[in-house]
Amino acid sequence: MKEFKFDYDEENDDLFVYLEGAESTGAVELGNIVVDFDAQGNLAALEILDASVFFSKLISTAIKIAQIESLAIDIVNFRNMEALQLKIIAKGQTYMHTLLVPRIKTSSPALLN
């Protein structure tokens, strides 16, 4: 699993998880989650809007985003999907969850000049 850096905007309740040095060339929006990929189709970043609500549904125990100690993501490619396996460590507990994301074929309109 790759260790990702993350920043939390408490005012807007947005969590931005990113691989340092990776550059986004396309994105997929899945409800409150935006997944960014680099030119090779590898995960570059992911933004979770309304992060507190997302994590309360993802993890059976309520945790505050500020209590997250580390976040790692492993990517499993299959067919036209990516499986993002999240490993979240908070308050000494480890939580695992998998998100399925469609593989993108075109650039994000937001990144076009």
C-alpha positions as a printed NumPy array, in Angstrom:
array([[  0.   ,   0.   ,   0.   ],
       [  1.168,   3.51 ,  -0.768],
       [  1.133,   6.072,   2.013],
       [ -0.762,   9.167,   0.916],
       [ -0.555,  12.631,   2.436],
       [ -3.786,  14.341,   3.388],
       [ -5.116,  17.773,   4.271],
       [ -8.43 ,  18.456,   5.965],
       [-10.434,  21.65 ,   5.52 ],
       [-12.484,  21.64 ,   8.704],
       [-14.577,  24.669,   7.704],
       [-15.839,  22.963,   4.513],
       [-15.47 ,  19.384,   5.839],
       [-13.367,  18.372,   2.794],
       [-10.524,  15.852,   2.941],
       [ -7.897,  15.976,   0.184],
       [ -5.765,  12.82 ,  -0.07 ],
       [ -2.836,  12.97 ,  -2.474],
       [  0.318,  11.216,  -3.594],
       [  3.127,  13.729,  -3.289],
       [  4.552,  14.678,  -6.693],
       [  1.724,  13.095,  -8.708],
       [  0.009,  15.267, -11.327],
       [ -3.658,  14.862, -12.226],
       [ -4.605,  14.621, -15.904],
       [ -8.158,  13.36 , -15.459],
       [-10.795,  12.836, -12.831],
       [-13.93 ,  10.86 , -12.081],
       [-16.615,  12.338,  -9.848],
       [-18.584,   9.81 ,  -7.808],
       [-21.073,  11.718,  -5.712],
       [-19.053,  13.329,  -2.921],
       [-15.773,  11.761,  -4.065],
       [-13.513,  13.082,  -6.815],
       [-10.795,  10.638,  -7.927],
       [ -7.844,  12.066,  -9.881],
       [ -5.57 ,   9.984, -12.129],
       [ -2.18 ,  10.742, -13.683],
       [ -1.306,  10.341, -17.386],
       [ -0.626,   6.604, -16.894],
       [ -4.009,   6.042, -15.226],
       [ -2.56 ,   5.733, -11.719],
       [ -4.276,   7.279,  -8.728],
       [ -2.896,  10.784,  -8.076],
       [ -5.371,  12.124,  -5.517],
       [ -8.835,  11.886,  -4.139],
       [-11.052,  14.527,  -2.593],
       [-13.842,  13.608,  -0.232],
       [-16.531,  16.258,   0.208],
       [-18.55 ,  16.146,   3.438],
       [-15.803,  13.908,   4.803],
       [-17.337,  13.537,   8.274],
       [-20.544,  12.103,   6.798],
       [-18.556,   9.86 ,   4.425],
       [-16.398,   8.39 ,   7.203],
       [-19.33 ,   7.938,   9.582],
       [-20.982,   5.747,   6.925],
       [-17.727,   3.994,   6.006],
       [-16.603,   3.173,   9.522],
       [-18.981,   1.702,  12.054],
       [-17.352,   3.672,  14.876],
       [-17.633,   7.442,  14.783],
       [-14.234,   9.114,  14.473],
       [-13.274,  12.708,  13.897],
       [-11.259,  13.395,  10.76 ],
       [ -8.625,  15.087,  12.945],
       [ -8.057,  11.712,  14.651],
       [ -6.801,  10.066,  11.447],
       [ -3.157,   9.155,  11.967],
       [ -2.427,   7.635,   8.565],
       [ -4.172,   6.785,   5.354],
       [ -2.854,   4.253,   2.83 ],
       [ -4.377,   3.24 ,  -0.482],
       [ -3.75 ,   0.138,  -2.549],
       [ -5.027,   0.032,  -6.122],
       [ -6.207,  -3.158,  -7.771],
       [ -6.89 ,  -2.91 , -11.521],
       [ -9.439,  -5.157, -13.153],
       [-11.364,  -4.837, -16.389],
       [-12.658,  -1.265, -16.631],
       [-12.606,  -0.571, -12.892],
       [-10.119,   0.327, -10.176],
       [-10.569,  -0.958,  -6.645],
       [ -9.2  ,   1.526,  -4.128],
       [ -8.507,  -0.317,  -0.911],
       [ -8.376,   2.239,   1.906],
       [ -6.52 ,   1.566,   5.132],
       [ -7.299,   4.198,   7.748],
       [ -5.624,   4.297,  11.138],
       [ -7.348,   6.453,  13.744],
       [ -7.103,   6.344,  17.52 ],
       [ -4.925,   3.231,  17.26 ],
       [ -7.611,   1.312,  15.338],
       [ -7.24 ,   0.109,  11.739],
       [-10.211,   0.385,   9.376],
       [-10.308,  -1.135,   5.872],
       [-12.717,  -0.284,   3.07 ],
       [-12.822,  -0.76 ,  -0.723],
       [-14.17 ,   1.78 ,  -3.231],
       [-14.834,   0.841,  -6.873],
       [-14.013,   3.529,  -9.44 ],
       [-14.529,   3.334, -13.222],
       [-11.296,   3.681, -15.22 ],
       [-11.232,   6.94 , -17.158],
       [-10.416,   7.209, -20.851],
       [-10.614,  10.991, -21.349],
       [ -9.237,  14.069, -19.598],
       [-11.324,  15.955, -17.097],
       [-12.982,  19.051, -18.634],
       [-11.842,  20.997, -15.558],
       [ -8.21 ,  20.371, -16.534],
       [ -8.524,  21.44 , -20.17 ],
       [ -7.119,  24.839, -21.195]])
